[in-house]
């Protein structure tokens, strides 16, 4: 009964969220989609802080959310300053760690490391999506390609894992994931890209489909396992409860962060 209720909540949440997402992606005004990504960054950073900053000073969590979200916005507005902005993130968190170090130096070092990592992991990687969106002339198509690819990769991995899965991929982190599932997700992702190329995005070349699909088949599971590792270390089942039936924002964008960032890099290297 509980599983049926959870499935209903997942479907209902998707029916509400997906049309809004598609409208914002297809809307040529980039600030609309950028605002949605910025909101997702803030929530994702807060969830990351809840997982990694337990027992830390009260200022640790809002500092991470504020600086991480500002980093996302700054990368979108001035990507040419990415190196300078990255230096600023490290220096600001280092100063905050020195100010709040007190007697617990071990905790201060751990807080410093997780704060810097969280800013780049969530705030930095998610910035690739609005940057991809404002590329001319096919930005929205690239973003939708990332979403469809991530969905295909995840769905293919789930289906192949359930039917063919025998060998565990990372049993200490996520016992349900298998090597066969990962291969199934990779192949499904490549197939999805060729479908997108044929019916939706002719500028996507066969080379793009094979290379992006292959890399996404590796990075998608890696992103998923990354977040699973954080949750397991924190003793949490989900990163949050914001999305009924789905958990938190990080639970929904863990693979998307890695795949979206790679696709943006791919466009910069090949276009």
Buried (B, 14 or more C-beta within 10 A) or exposed (E): EEEEEEEEBBEEBBEEEEEEBBEBBEEEEBEBBBBBBBEBBBBBBBBBBBBBBEEBBEEBBEBBBEBBBBBBBBBBEEBEEBEEBBEBBBEBBEEBBEEBBEEBEEBBEBBBEBBBBBBBBBBBBBBBBBBBBBBEEBBBBBBBBBBBBBBBBBBBBBBBBEEBBEEBBBEEBBEEBBBBBBBBBBBBBBBBBBBBBEEEBEEBEEEBBEBBBBBBBBBBBBBBBBBBBBBBEBEBEBBBEBBBBBBBBBBBBBBBBBBBBBBBEBBEEEE
